[in-house]
Structure formats: C-alpha cells, structure tokens
Amino acid sequence: MCLAIPTRILRLRDDGLADAELEGVIKEVSLALVPDAGPGDYVIVHVGYALSKLDPEEAERTLQLFAEAGA
C-alpha cells in the first residue's frame, strides 16, 4: 500500500525542486508534475514527487485525520 501525504511548500528552488514541510520536518520534493505550485500551497506528495495541488482546508482536514489515527 502506498500513502500520499498533504505537505506545505515552504520555498522554491531554481532546479524544479521545493522545500516542503510536514510536522516540522522539511523535505526536498520535485515539482515536475505540478509546476504551478508555490510557497504556501499544499501538495500531495508521494515518494518525493508532488502529484497535485490540494485545497488548504482539505489538506488540514486530512492531516487532522492522520493525527487522530496516530499516523
């Protein structure tokens, strides 16, 4: 089973990558599939790739469900 997680973009890099944050952890993610994403946007991330943009309210609800489930 694979899990794609809502993650907030902090800053863009020049190389098509971005720094994204989830619960205080900052990871490098590729924006190759979502080139219009920018700082403050939530994206669904799977294995280091942003797959799509996500509505901020939906992202917060999803993250809350993960927290409640202990994930």
mmCIF file as Biopython writes it, N, C-alpha, C and O atoms, coordinates in Angstrom:
data_model
#
loop_
_atom_site.group_PDB
_atom_site.id
_atom_site.type_symbol
_atom_site.label_atom_id
_atom_site.label_alt_id
_atom_site.label_comp_id
_atom_site.label_asym_id
_atom_site.label_entity_id
_atom_site.label_seq_id
_atom_site.pdbx_PDB_ins_code
_atom_site.Cartn_x
_atom_site.Cartn_y
_atom_site.Cartn_z
_atom_site.occupancy
_atom_site.B_iso_or_equiv
_atom_site.auth_seq_id
_atom_site.auth_asym_id
_atom_site.pdbx_PDB_model_num
ATOM 1   N N  . MET A ? 1  ? 0.845  -1.178 0.000   1.0 0.0 1  A 1 
ATOM 2   C CA . MET A ? 1  ? 0.000  0.000  0.000   1.0 0.0 1  A 1 
ATOM 3   C C  . MET A ? 1  ? 0.887  1.237  0.000   1.0 0.0 1  A 1 
ATOM 4   O O  . MET A ? 1  ? 1.921  1.269  0.667   1.0 0.0 1  A 1 
ATOM 5   N N  . CYS A ? 2  ? 0.482  2.239  -0.740  1.0 0.0 2  A 1 
ATOM 6   C CA . CYS A ? 2  ? 1.223  3.492  -0.829  1.0 0.0 2  A 1 
ATOM 7   C C  . CYS A ? 2  ? 0.426  4.587  -0.143  1.0 0.0 2  A 1 
ATOM 8   O O  . CYS A ? 2  ? -0.803 4.543  -0.095  1.0 0.0 2  A 1 
ATOM 9   N N  . LEU A ? 3  ? 1.132  5.555  0.380   1.0 0.0 3  A 1 
ATOM 10  C CA . LEU A ? 3  ? 0.497  6.658  1.075   1.0 0.0 3  A 1 
ATOM 11  C C  . LEU A ? 3  ? 1.007  7.965  0.496   1.0 0.0 3  A 1 
ATOM 12  O O  . LEU A ? 3  ? 2.215  8.194  0.446   1.0 0.0 3  A 1 
ATOM 13  N N  . ALA A ? 4  ? 0.106  8.813  0.065   1.0 0.0 4  A 1 
ATOM 14  C CA . ALA A ? 4  ? 0.453  10.152 -0.403  1.0 0.0 4  A 1 
ATOM 15  C C  . ALA A ? 4  ? -0.017 11.136 0.664   1.0 0.0 4  A 1 
ATOM 16  O O  . ALA A ? 4  ? -1.152 11.054 1.135   1.0 0.0 4  A 1 
ATOM 17  N N  . ILE A ? 5  ? 0.854  12.059 1.040   1.0 0.0 5  A 1 
ATOM 18  C CA . ILE A ? 5  ? 0.609  12.905 2.197   1.0 0.0 5  A 1 
ATOM 19  C C  . ILE A ? 5  ? 0.523  14.377 1.780   1.0 0.0 5  A 1 
ATOM 20  O O  . ILE A ? 5  ? 1.344  14.844 0.990   1.0 0.0 5  A 1 
ATOM 21  N N  . PRO A ? 6  ? -0.478 15.119 2.313   1.0 0.0 6  A 1 
ATOM 22  C CA . PRO A ? 6  ? -0.526 16.563 2.076   1.0 0.0 6  A 1 
ATOM 23  C C  . PRO A ? 6  ? 0.660  17.239 2.765   1.0 0.0 6  A 1 
ATOM 24  O O  . PRO A ? 6  ? 0.920  17.007 3.945   1.0 0.0 6  A 1 
ATOM 25  N N  . THR A ? 7  ? 1.362  18.066 2.022   1.0 0.0 7  A 1 
ATOM 26  C CA . THR A ? 7  ? 2.561  18.733 2.510   1.0 0.0 7  A 1 
ATOM 27  C C  . THR A ? 7  ? 2.536  20.176 2.020   1.0 0.0 7  A 1 
ATOM 28  O O  . THR A ? 7  ? 2.097  20.451 0.904   1.0 0.0 7  A 1 
ATOM 29  N N  . ARG A ? 8  ? 3.011  21.101 2.863   1.0 0.0 8  A 1 
ATOM 30  C CA . ARG A ? 8  ? 3.001  22.535 2.511   1.0 0.0 8  A 1 
ATOM 31  C C  . ARG A ? 8  ? 4.360  22.949 1.966   1.0 0.0 8  A 1 
ATOM 32  O O  . ARG A ? 8  ? 5.397  22.662 2.564   1.0 0.0 8  A 1 
ATOM 33  N N  . ILE A ? 9  ? 4.339  23.629 0.824   1.0 0.0 9  A 1 
ATOM 34  C CA . ILE A ? 9  ? 5.578  24.118 0.209   1.0 0.0 9  A 1 
ATOM 35  C C  . ILE A ? 9  ? 6.055  25.362 0.957   1.0 0.0 9  A 1 
ATOM 36  O O  . ILE A ? 9  ? 5.295  26.307 1.169   1.0 0.0 9  A 1 
ATOM 37  N N  . LEU A ? 10 ? 7.315  25.342 1.348   1.0 0.0 10 A 1 
ATOM 38  C CA . LEU A ? 10 ? 7.913  26.484 2.035   1.0 0.0 10 A 1 
ATOM 39  C C  . LEU A ? 10 ? 8.582  27.445 1.070   1.0 0.0 10 A 1 
ATOM 40  O O  . LEU A ? 10 ? 8.348  28.653 1.116   1.0 0.0 10 A 1 
ATOM 41  N N  . ARG A ? 11 ? 9.420  26.896 0.192   1.0 0.0 11 A 1 
ATOM 42  C CA . ARG A ? 11 ? 10.167 27.741 -0.741  1.0 0.0 11 A 1 
ATOM 43  C C  . ARG A ? 11 ? 10.527 26.955 -1.997  1.0 0.0 11 A 1 
ATOM 44  O O  . ARG A ? 11 ? 10.682 25.734 -1.974  1.0 0.0 11 A 1 
ATOM 45  N N  . LEU A ? 12 ? 10.653 27.696 -3.088  1.0 0.0 12 A 1 
ATOM 46  C CA . LEU A ? 12 ? 11.037 27.099 -4.366  1.0 0.0 12 A 1 
ATOM 47  C C  . LEU A ? 12 ? 12.541 27.155 -4.528  1.0 0.0 12 A 1 
ATOM 48  O O  . LEU A ? 12 ? 13.203 28.035 -3.977  1.0 0.0 12 A 1 
ATOM 49  N N  . ARG A ? 13 ? 13.071 26.225 -5.276  1.0 0.0 13 A 1 
ATOM 50  C CA . ARG A ? 13 ? 14.479 26.221 -5.655  1.0 0.0 13 A 1 
ATOM 51  C C  . ARG A ? 13 ? 14.579 26.461 -7.152  1.0 0.0 13 A 1 
ATOM 52  O O  . ARG A ? 13 ? 13.570 26.397 -7.855  1.0 0.0 13 A 1 
ATOM 53  N N  . ASP A ? 14 ? 15.759 26.732 -7.644  1.0 0.0 14 A 1 
ATOM 54  C CA . ASP A ? 14 ? 15.948 27.001 -9.073  1.0 0.0 14 A 1 
ATOM 55  C C  . ASP A ? 14 ? 15.905 25.749 -9.931  1.0 0.0 14 A 1 
ATOM 56  O O  . ASP A ? 14 ? 15.770 25.847 -11.151 1.0 0.0 14 A 1 
ATOM 57  N N  . ASP A ? 15 ? 16.016 24.589 -9.332  1.0 0.0 15 A 1 
ATOM 58  C CA . ASP A ? 15 ? 16.165 23.342 -10.083 1.0 0.0 15 A 1 
ATOM 59  C C  . ASP A ? 15 ? 14.886 22.522 -10.219 1.0 0.0 15 A 1 
ATOM 60  O O  . ASP A ? 15 ? 14.957 21.317 -10.463 1.0 0.0 15 A 1 
ATOM 61  N N  . GLY A ? 16 ? 13.706 23.151 -10.064 1.0 0.0 16 A 1 
ATOM 62  C CA . GLY A ? 16 ? 12.440 22.429 -10.173 1.0 0.0 16 A 1 
ATOM 63  C C  . GLY A ? 16 ? 12.058 21.690 -8.905  1.0 0.0 16 A 1 
ATOM 64  O O  . GLY A ? 16 ? 11.100 20.918 -8.882  1.0 0.0 16 A 1 
ATOM 65  N N  . LEU A ? 17 ? 12.816 21.937 -7.859  1.0 0.0 17 A 1 
ATOM 66  C CA . LEU A ? 17 ? 12.535 21.320 -6.564  1.0 0.0 17 A 1 
ATOM 67  C C  . LEU A ? 17 ? 12.019 22.374 -5.603  1.0 0.0 17 A 1 
ATOM 68  O O  . LEU A ? 17 ? 12.102 23.576 -5.858  1.0 0.0 17 A 1 
ATOM 69  N N  . ALA A ? 18 ? 11.486 21.893 -4.494  1.0 0.0 18 A 1 
ATOM 70  C CA . ALA A ? 18 ? 10.999 22.803 -3.449  1.0 0.0 18 A 1 
ATOM 71  C C  . ALA A ? 18 ? 11.299 22.180 -2.099  1.0 0.0 18 A 1 
ATOM 72  O O  . ALA A ? 18 ? 11.453 20.965 -1.974  1.0 0.0 18 A 1 
ATOM 73  N N  . ASP A ? 19 ? 11.378 23.034 -1.095  1.0 0.0 19 A 1 
ATOM 74  C CA . ASP A ? 19 ? 11.432 22.568 0.280   1.0 0.0 19 A 1 
ATOM 75  C C  . ASP A ? 19 ? 10.002 22.560 0.784   1.0 0.0 19 A 1 
ATOM 76  O O  . ASP A ? 19 ? 9.291  23.559 0.674   1.0 0.0 19 A 1 
ATOM 77  N N  . ALA A ? 20 ? 9.582  21.429 1.338   1.0 0.0 20 A 1 
ATOM 78  C CA . ALA A ? 20 ? 8.220  21.272 1.832   1.0 0.0 20 A 1 
ATOM 79  C C  . ALA A ? 20 ? 8.273  20.785 3.274   1.0 0.0 20 A 1 
ATOM 80  O O  . ALA A ? 20 ? 9.199  20.077 3.669   1.0 0.0 20 A 1 
ATOM 81  N N  . GLU A ? 21 ? 7.260  21.176 4.060   1.0 0.0 21 A 1 
ATOM 82  C CA . GLU A ? 21 ? 7.262  20.882 5.491   1.0 0.0 21 A 1 
ATOM 83  C C  . GLU A ? 21 ? 6.032  20.098 5.906   1.0 0.0 21 A 1 
ATOM 84  O O  . GLU A ? 21 ? 4.913  20.382 5.480   1.0 0.0 21 A 1 
ATOM 85  N N  . LEU A ? 22 ? 6.270  19.103 6.750   1.0 0.0 22 A 1 
ATOM 86  C CA . LEU A ? 22 ? 5.190  18.334 7.351   1.0 0.0 22 A 1 
ATOM 87  C C  . LEU A ? 22 ? 5.568  18.068 8.797   1.0 0.0 22 A 1 
ATOM 88  O O  . LEU A ? 22 ? 6.540  17.364 9.070   1.0 0.0 22 A 1 
ATOM 89  N N  . GLU A ? 23 ? 4.805  18.626 9.719   1.0 0.0 23 A 1 
ATOM 90  C CA . GLU A ? 23 ? 5.022  18.450 11.155  1.0 0.0 23 A 1 
ATOM 91  C C  . GLU A ? 23 ? 6.458  18.775 11.564  1.0 0.0 23 A 1 
ATOM 92  O O  . GLU A ? 23 ? 7.066  18.038 12.339  1.0 0.0 23 A 1 
ATOM 93  N N  . GLY A ? 24 ? 6.993  19.867 11.048  1.0 0.0 24 A 1 
ATOM 94  C CA . GLY A ? 24 ? 8.321  20.309 11.421  1.0 0.0 24 A 1 
ATOM 95  C C  . GLY A ? 24 ? 9.460  19.668 10.662  1.0 0.0 24 A 1 
ATOM 96  O O  . GLY A ? 24 ? 10.610 20.078 10.823  1.0 0.0 24 A 1 
ATOM 97  N N  . VAL A ? 25 ? 9.177  18.678 9.841   1.0 0.0 25 A 1 
ATOM 98  C CA . VAL A ? 25 ? 10.208 18.016 9.039   1.0 0.0 25 A 1 
ATOM 99  C C  . VAL A ? 25 ? 10.214 18.641 7.654   1.0 0.0 25 A 1 
ATOM 100 O O  . VAL A ? 25 ? 9.176  18.715 6.996   1.0 0.0 25 A 1 
ATOM 101 N N  . ILE A ? 26 ? 11.381 19.090 7.211   1.0 0.0 26 A 1 
ATOM 102 C CA . ILE A ? 26 ? 11.499 19.706 5.897   1.0 0.0 26 A 1 
ATOM 103 C C  . ILE A ? 26 ? 12.147 18.703 4.949   1.0 0.0 26 A 1 
ATOM 104 O O  . ILE A ? 26 ? 13.208 18.145 5.229   1.0 0.0 26 A 1 
ATOM 105 N N  . LYS A ? 27 ? 11.476 18.490 3.821   1.0 0.0 27 A 1 
ATOM 106 C CA . LYS A ? 27 ? 11.944 17.541 2.813   1.0 0.0 27 A 1 
ATOM 107 C C  . LYS A ? 27 ? 12.035 18.239 1.466   1.0 0.0 27 A 1 
ATOM 108 O O  . LYS A ? 27 ? 11.341 19.222 1.204   1.0 0.0 27 A 1 
ATOM 109 N N  . GLU A ? 28 ? 12.897 17.714 0.628   1.0 0.0 28 A 1 
ATOM 110 C CA . GLU A ? 28 ? 13.014 18.184 -0.740  1.0 0.0 28 A 1 
ATOM 111 C C  . GLU A ? 28 ? 12.028 17.399 -1.600  1.0 0.0 28 A 1 
ATOM 112 O O  . GLU A ? 28 ? 12.004 16.169 -1.558  1.0 0.0 28 A 1 
ATOM 113 N N  . VAL A ? 29 ? 11.210 18.114 -2.383  1.0 0.0 29 A 1 
ATOM 114 C CA . VAL A ? 29 ? 10.253 17.451 -3.272  1.0 0.0 29 A 1 
ATOM 115 C C  . VAL A ? 29 ? 10.373 18.024 -4.677  1.0 0.0 29 A 1 
ATOM 116 O O  . VAL A ? 29 ? 10.721 19.190 -4.866  1.0 0.0 29 A 1 
ATOM 117 N N  . SER A ? 30 ? 10.079 17.183 -5.649  1.0 0.0 30 A 1 
ATOM 118 C CA . SER A ? 30 ? 10.085 17.601 -7.049  1.0 0.0 30 A 1 
ATOM 119 C C  . SER A ? 30 ? 8.731  18.200 -7.407  1.0 0.0 30 A 1 
ATOM 120 O O  . SER A ? 30 ? 7.684  17.666 -7.042  1.0 0.0 30 A 1 
ATOM 121 N N  . LEU A ? 31 ? 8.769  19.315 -8.126  1.0 0.0 31 A 1 
ATOM 122 C CA . LEU A ? 31 ? 7.540  19.948 -8.615  1.0 0.0 31 A 1 
ATOM 123 C C  . LEU A ? 31 ? 7.350  19.718 -10.116 1.0 0.0 31 A 1 
ATOM 124 O O  . LEU A ? 31 ? 6.590  20.437 -10.765 1.0 0.0 31 A 1 
ATOM 125 N N  . ALA A ? 32 ? 8.037  18.724 -10.660 1.0 0.0 32 A 1 
ATOM 126 C CA . ALA A ? 32 ? 7.973  18.449 -12.103 1.0 0.0 32 A 1 
ATOM 127 C C  . ALA A ? 32 ? 6.541  18.198 -12.574 1.0 0.0 32 A 1 
ATOM 128 O O  . ALA A ? 32 ? 6.196  18.550 -13.702 1.0 0.0 32 A 1 
ATOM 129 N N  . LEU A ? 33 ? 5.711  17.599 -11.736 1.0 0.0 33 A 1 
ATOM 130 C CA . LEU A ? 33 ? 4.338  17.274 -12.134 1.0 0.0 33 A 1 
ATOM 131 C C  . LEU A ? 33 ? 3.334  18.367 -11.756 1.0 0.0 33 A 1 
ATOM 132 O O  . LEU A ? 33 ? 2.176  18.324 -12.173 1.0 0.0 33 A 1 
ATOM 133 N N  . VAL A ? 34 ? 3.783  19.343 -10.964 1.0 0.0 34 A 1 
ATOM 134 C CA . VAL A ? 34 ? 2.905  20.446 -10.524 1.0 0.0 34 A 1 
ATOM 135 C C  . VAL A ? 34 ? 3.701  21.754 -10.612 1.0 0.0 34 A 1 
ATOM 136 O O  . VAL A ? 34 ? 3.995  22.367 -9.586  1.0 0.0 34 A 1 
ATOM 137 N N  . PRO A ? 35 ? 4.051  22.182 -11.824 1.0 0.0 35 A 1 
ATOM 138 C CA . PRO A ? 35 ? 4.928  23.347 -11.969 1.0 0.0 35 A 1 
ATOM 139 C C  . PRO A ? 35 ? 4.323  24.665 -11.498 1.0 0.0 35 A 1 
ATOM 140 O O  . PRO A ? 35 ? 5.058  25.629 -11.286 1.0 0.0 35 A 1 
ATOM 141 N N  . ASP A ? 36 ? 3.001  24.732 -11.329 1.0 0.0 36 A 1 
ATOM 142 C CA . ASP A ? 36 ? 2.366  25.979 -10.892 1.0 0.0 36 A 1 
ATOM 143 C C  . ASP A ? 36 ? 2.262  26.083 -9.368  1.0 0.0 36 A 1 
ATOM 144 O O  . ASP A ? 36 ? 1.740  27.077 -8.863  1.0 0.0 36 A 1 
ATOM 145 N N  . ALA A ? 37 ? 2.743  25.090 -8.629  1.0 0.0 37 A 1 
ATOM 146 C CA . ALA A ? 37 ? 2.697  25.134 -7.168  1.0 0.0 37 A 1 
ATOM 147 C C  . ALA A ? 37 ? 3.756  26.103 -6.654  1.0 0.0 37 A 1 
ATOM 148 O O  . ALA A ? 37 ? 4.827  26.245 -7.244  1.0 0.0 37 A 1 
ATOM 149 N N  . GLY A ? 38 ? 3.440  26.760 -5.549  1.0 0.0 38 A 1 
ATOM 150 C CA . GLY A ? 38 ? 4.376  27.724 -4.984  1.0 0.0 38 A 1 
ATOM 151 C C  . GLY A ? 38 ? 4.307  27.747 -3.474  1.0 0.0 38 A 1 
ATOM 152 O O  . GLY A ? 38 ? 3.541  26.999 -2.867  1.0 0.0 38 A 1 
ATOM 153 N N  . PRO A ? 39 ? 5.110  28.608 -2.865  1.0 0.0 39 A 1 
ATOM 154 C CA . PRO A ? 39 ? 5.142  28.702 -1.409  1.0 0.0 39 A 1 
ATOM 155 C C  . PRO A ? 39 ? 3.754  28.931 -0.818  1.0 0.0 39 A 1 
ATOM 156 O O  . PRO A ? 39 ? 2.983  29.767 -1.292  1.0 0.0 39 A 1 
ATOM 157 N N  . GLY A ? 40 ? 3.460  28.166 0.227   1.0 0.0 40 A 1 
ATOM 158 C CA . GLY A ? 40 ? 2.161  28.258 0.881   1.0 0.0 40 A 1 
ATOM 159 C C  . GLY A ? 40 ? 1.137  27.268 0.357   1.0 0.0 40 A 1 
ATOM 160 O O  . GLY A ? 40 ? 0.150  26.981 1.034   1.0 0.0 40 A 1 
ATOM 161 N N  . ASP A ? 41 ? 1.361  26.741 -0.845  1.0 0.0 41 A 1 
ATOM 162 C CA . ASP A ? 41 ? 0.442  25.753 -1.411  1.0 0.0 41 A 1 
ATOM 163 C C  . ASP A ? 41 ? 0.628  24.405 -0.729  1.0 0.0 41 A 1 
ATOM 164 O O  . ASP A ? 41 ? 1.733  24.047 -0.321  1.0 0.0 41 A 1 
ATOM 165 N N  . TYR A ? 42 ? -0.464 23.670 -0.613  1.0 0.0 42 A 1 
ATOM 166 C CA . TYR A ? 42 ? -0.401 22.281 -0.177  1.0 0.0 42 A 1 
ATOM 167 C C  . TYR A ? 42 ? -0.403 21.407 -1.417  1.0 0.0 42 A 1 
ATOM 168 O O  . TYR A ? 42 ? -1.154 21.641 -2.364  1.0 0.0 42 A 1 
ATOM 169 N N  . VAL A ? 43 ? 0.452  20.397 -1.389  1.0 0.0 43 A 1 
ATOM 170 C CA . VAL A ? 43 ? 0.516  19.429 -2.480  1.0 0.0 43 A 1 
ATOM 171 C C  . VAL A ? 43 ? 0.460  18.025 -1.890  1.0 0.0 43 A 1 
ATOM 172 O O  . VAL A ? 43 ? 0.843  17.805 -0.741  1.0 0.0 43 A 1 
ATOM 173 N N  . ILE A ? 44 ? -0.016 17.095 -2.680  1.0 0.0 44 A 1 
ATOM 174 C CA . ILE A ? 44 ? 0.018  15.684 -2.304  1.0 0.0 44 A 1 
ATOM 175 C C  . ILE A ? 44 ? 1.384  15.155 -2.747  1.0 0.0 44 A 1 
ATOM 176 O O  . ILE A ? 44 ? 1.736  15.242 -3.924  1.0 0.0 44 A 1 
ATOM 177 N N  . VAL A ? 45 ? 2.150  14.608 -1.798  1.0 0.0 45 A 1 
ATOM 178 C CA . VAL A ? 45 ? 3.500  14.123 -2.087  1.0 0.0 45 A 1 
ATOM 179 C C  . VAL A ? 45 ? 3.558  12.611 -1.925  1.0 0.0 45 A 1 
ATOM 180 O O  . VAL A ? 45 ? 3.076  12.049 -0.941  1.0 0.0 45 A 1 
ATOM 181 N N  . HIS A ? 46 ? 4.163  11.972 -2.919  1.0 0.0 46 A 1 
ATOM 182 C CA . HIS A ? 46 ? 4.399  10.529 -2.870  1.0 0.0 46 A 1 
ATOM 183 C C  . HIS A ? 46 ? 5.806  10.278 -3.390  1.0 0.0 46 A 1 
ATOM 184 O O  . HIS A ? 46 ? 6.156  10.726 -4.482  1.0 0.0 46 A 1 
ATOM 185 N N  . VAL A ? 47 ? 6.596  9.578  -2.628  1.0 0.0 47 A 1 
ATOM 186 C CA . VAL A ? 47 ? 7.998  9.247  -2.923  1.0 0.0 47 A 1 
ATOM 187 C C  . VAL A ? 47 ? 8.792  10.421 -3.496  1.0 0.0 47 A 1 
ATOM 188 O O  . VAL A ? 47 ? 9.535  10.268 -4.465  1.0 0.0 47 A 1 
ATOM 189 N N  . GLY A ? 48 ? 8.625  11.586 -2.887  1.0 0.0 48 A 1 
ATOM 190 C CA . GLY A ? 48 ? 9.419  12.749 -3.262  1.0 0.0 48 A 1 
ATOM 191 C C  . GLY A ? 48 ? 8.901  13.580 -4.405  1.0 0.0 48 A 1 
ATOM 192 O O  . GLY A ? 48 ? 9.555  14.540 -4.812  1.0 0.0 48 A 1 
ATOM 193 N N  . TYR A ? 49 ? 7.731  13.236 -4.942  1.0 0.0 49 A 1 
ATOM 194 C CA . TYR A ? 49 ? 7.145  13.988 -6.049  1.0 0.0 49 A 1 
ATOM 195 C C  . TYR A ? 49 ? 5.808  14.583 -5.634  1.0 0.0 49 A 1 
ATOM 196 O O  . TYR A ? 49 ? 4.952  13.884 -5.092  1.0 0.0 49 A 1 
ATOM 197 N N  . ALA A ? 50 ? 5.634  15.864 -5.888  1.0 0.0 50 A 1 
ATOM 198 C CA . ALA A ? 50 ? 4.329  16.488 -5.705  1.0 0.0 50 A 1 
ATOM 199 C C  . ALA A ? 50 ? 3.454  16.026 -6.865  1.0 0.0 50 A 1 
ATOM 200 O O  . ALA A ? 50 ? 3.817  16.194 -8.029  1.0 0.0 50 A 1 
ATOM 201 N N  . LEU A ? 51 ? 2.299  15.444 -6.543  1.0 0.0 51 A 1 
ATOM 202 C CA . LEU A ? 51 ? 1.422  14.898 -7.578  1.0 0.0 51 A 1 
ATOM 203 C C  . LEU A ? 51 ? 0.324  15.862 -7.998  1.0 0.0 51 A 1 
ATOM 204 O O  . LEU A ? 51 ? -0.071 15.889 -9.164  1.0 0.0 51 A 1 
ATOM 205 N N  . SER A ? 52 ? -0.176 16.661 -7.042  1.0 0.0 52 A 1 
ATOM 206 C CA . SER A ? 52 ? -1.229 17.617 -7.354  1.0 0.0 52 A 1 
ATOM 207 C C  . SER A ? 52 ? -1.344 18.622 -6.228  1.0 0.0 52 A 1 
ATOM 208 O O  . SER A ? 52 ? -0.919 18.374 -5.100  1.0 0.0 52 A 1 
ATOM 209 N N  . LYS A ? 53 ? -1.935 19.773 -6.561  1.0 0.0 53 A 1 
ATOM 210 C CA . LYS A ? 53 ? -2.216 20.772 -5.527  1.0 0.0 53 A 1 
ATOM 211 C C  . LYS A ? 53 ? -3.472 20.350 -4.782  1.0 0.0 53 A 1 
ATOM 212 O O  . LYS A ? 53 ? -4.318 19.633 -5.316  1.0 0.0 53 A 1 
ATOM 213 N N  . LEU A ? 54 ? -3.579 20.808 -3.537  1.0 0.0 54 A 1 
ATOM 214 C CA . LEU A ? 54 ? -4.703 20.447 -2.698  1.0 0.0 54 A 1 
ATOM 215 C C  . LEU A ? 54 ? -5.237 21.697 -2.015  1.0 0.0 54 A 1 
ATOM 216 O O  . LEU A ? 54 ? -4.469 22.553 -1.578  1.0 0.0 54 A 1 
ATOM 217 N N  . ASP A ? 55 ? -6.539 21.794 -1.929  1.0 0.0 55 A 1 
ATOM 218 C CA . ASP A ? 55 ? -7.186 22.890 -1.226  1.0 0.0 55 A 1 
ATOM 219 C C  . ASP A ? 55 ? -6.680 22.917 0.219   1.0 0.0 55 A 1 
ATOM 220 O O  . ASP A ? 55 ? -6.633 21.867 0.860   1.0 0.0 55 A 1 
ATOM 221 N N  . PRO A ? 56 ? -6.301 24.083 0.752   1.0 0.0 56 A 1 
ATOM 222 C CA . PRO A ? 56 ? -5.761 24.154 2.110   1.0 0.0 56 A 1 
ATOM 223 C C  . PRO A ? 56 ? -6.694 23.580 3.180   1.0 0.0 56 A 1 
ATOM 224 O O  . PRO A ? 56 ? -6.231 22.932 4.120   1.0 0.0 56 A 1 
ATOM 225 N N  . GLU A ? 57 ? -7.984 23.809 3.045   1.0 0.0 57 A 1 
ATOM 226 C CA . GLU A ? 57 ? -8.926 23.277 4.036   1.0 0.0 57 A 1 
ATOM 227 C C  . GLU A ? 57 ? -8.970 21.753 3.987   1.0 0.0 57 A 1 
ATOM 228 O O  . GLU A ? 57 ? -9.024 21.097 5.027   1.0 0.0 57 A 1 
ATOM 229 N N  . GLU A ? 58 ? -8.949 21.197 2.797   1.0 0.0 58 A 1 
ATOM 230 C CA . GLU A ? 58 ? -8.937 19.739 2.644   1.0 0.0 58 A 1 
ATOM 231 C C  . GLU A ? 58 ? -7.636 19.154 3.194   1.0 0.0 58 A 1 
ATOM 232 O O  . GLU A ? 58 ? -7.638 18.102 3.832   1.0 0.0 58 A 1 
ATOM 233 N N  . ALA A ? 59 ? -6.533 19.847 2.940   1.0 0.0 59 A 1 
ATOM 234 C CA . ALA A ? 59 ? -5.242 19.388 3.463   1.0 0.0 59 A 1 
ATOM 235 C C  . ALA A ? 59 ? -5.264 19.345 4.988   1.0 0.0 59 A 1 
ATOM 236 O O  . ALA A ? 59 ? -4.818 18.365 5.585   1.0 0.0 59 A 1 
ATOM 237 N N  . GLU A ? 60 ? -5.774 20.390 5.617   1.0 0.0 60 A 1 
ATOM 238 C CA . GLU A ? 60 ? -5.835 20.437 7.081   1.0 0.0 60 A 1 
ATOM 239 C C  . GLU A ? 60 ? -6.738 19.331 7.633   1.0 0.0 60 A 1 
ATOM 240 O O  . GLU A ? 60 ? -6.401 18.706 8.639   1.0 0.0 60 A 1 
ATOM 241 N N  . ARG A ? 61 ? -7.872 19.086 6.991   1.0 0.0 61 A 1 
ATOM 242 C CA . ARG A ? 61 ? -8.766 18.002 7.435   1.0 0.0 61 A 1 
ATOM 243 C C  . ARG A ? 61 ? -8.075 16.645 7.322   1.0 0.0 61 A 1 
ATOM 244 O O  . ARG A ? 61 ? -8.176 15.810 8.220   1.0 0.0 61 A 1 
ATOM 245 N N  . THR A ? 62 ? -7.381 16.439 6.220   1.0 0.0 62 A 1 
ATOM 246 C CA . THR A ? 62 ? -6.684 15.169 6.015   1.0 0.0 62 A 1 
ATOM 247 C C  . THR A ? 62 ? -5.577 14.979 7.046   1.0 0.0 62 A 1 
ATOM 248 O O  . THR A ? 62 ? -5.433 13.895 7.612   1.0 0.0 62 A 1 
ATOM 249 N N  . LEU A ? 63 ? -4.797 16.028 7.292   1.0 0.0 63 A 1 
ATOM 250 C CA . LEU A ? 63 ? -3.729 15.932 8.287   1.0 0.0 63 A 1 
ATOM 251 C C  . LEU A ? 63 ? -4.293 15.683 9.683   1.0 0.0 63 A 1 
ATOM 252 O O  . LEU A ? 63 ? -3.693 14.955 10.475  1.0 0.0 63 A 1 
ATOM 253 N N  . GLN A ? 64 ? -5.442 16.281 9.989   1.0 0.0 64 A 1 
ATOM 254 C CA . GLN A ? 64 ? -6.088 16.047 11.284  1.0 0.0 64 A 1 
ATOM 255 C C  . GLN A ? 64 ? -6.521 14.588 11.405  1.0 0.0 64 A 1 
ATOM 256 O O  . GLN A ? 64 ? -6.362 13.983 12.466  1.0 0.0 64 A 1 
ATOM 257 N N  . LEU A ? 65 ? -7.057 14.025 10.345  1.0 0.0 65 A 1 
ATOM 258 C CA . LEU A ? 65 ? -7.442 12.605 10.363  1.0 0.0 65 A 1 
ATOM 259 C C  . LEU A ? 65 ? -6.229 11.704 10.578  1.0 0.0 65 A 1 
ATOM 260 O O  . LEU A ? 65 ? -6.304 10.729 11.326  1.0 0.0 65 A 1 
ATOM 261 N N  . PHE A ? 66 ? -5.116 12.023 9.928   1.0 0.0 66 A 1 
ATOM 262 C CA . PHE A ? 66 ? -3.893 11.250 10.151  1.0 0.0 66 A 1 
ATOM 263 C C  . PHE A ? 66 ? -3.466 11.328 11.620  1.0 0.0 66 A 1 
ATOM 264 O O  . PHE A ? 66 ? -3.091 10.320 12.220  1.0 0.0 66 A 1 
ATOM 265 N N  . ALA A ? 67 ? -3.529 12.536 12.191  1.0 0.0 67 A 1 
ATOM 266 C CA . ALA A ? 67 ? -3.144 12.711 13.590  1.0 0.0 67 A 1 
ATOM 267 C C  . ALA A ? 67 ? -4.042 11.911 14.516  1.0 0.0 67 A 1 
ATOM 268 O O  . ALA A ? 67 ? -3.559 11.278 15.454  1.0 0.0 67 A 1 
ATOM 269 N N  . GLU A ? 68 ? -5.334 11.932 14.264  1.0 0.0 68 A 1 
ATOM 270 C CA . GLU A ? 68 ? -6.276 11.180 15.094  1.0 0.0 68 A 1 
ATOM 271 C C  . GLU A ? 68 ? -6.070 9.681  14.982  1.0 0.0 68 A 1 
ATOM 272 O O  . GLU A ? 68 ? -6.281 8.946  15.946  1.0 0.0 68 A 1 
ATOM 273 N N  . ALA A ? 69 ? -5.656 9.224  13.801  1.0 0.0 69 A 1 
ATOM 274 C CA . ALA A ? 69 ? -5.424 7.805  13.574  1.0 0.0 69 A 1 
ATOM 275 C C  . ALA A ? 69 ? -4.048 7.358  14.125  1.0 0.0 69 A 1 
ATOM 276 O O  . ALA A ? 69 ? -3.742 6.167  14.171  1.0 0.0 69 A 1 
ATOM 277 N N  . GLY A ? 70 ? -3.247 8.328  14.533  1.0 0.0 70 A 1 
ATOM 278 C CA . GLY A ? 70 ? -1.937 8.008  15.052  1.0 0.0 70 A 1 
ATOM 279 C C  . GLY A ? 70 ? -0.900 7.771  13.979  1.0 0.0 70 A 1 
ATOM 280 O O  . GLY A ? 70 ? 0.157  7.198  14.242  1.0 0.0 70 A 1 
ATOM 281 N N  . ALA A ? 71 ? -1.202 8.216  12.758  1.0 0.0 71 A 1 
ATOM 282 C CA . ALA A ? 71 ? -0.262 8.009  11.644  1.0 0.0 71 A 1 
ATOM 283 C C  . ALA A ? 71 ? 0.827  9.061  11.662  1.0 0.0 71 A 1 
ATOM 284 O O  . ALA A ? 71 ? 1.709  9.052  10.804  1.0 0.0 71 A 1 
#
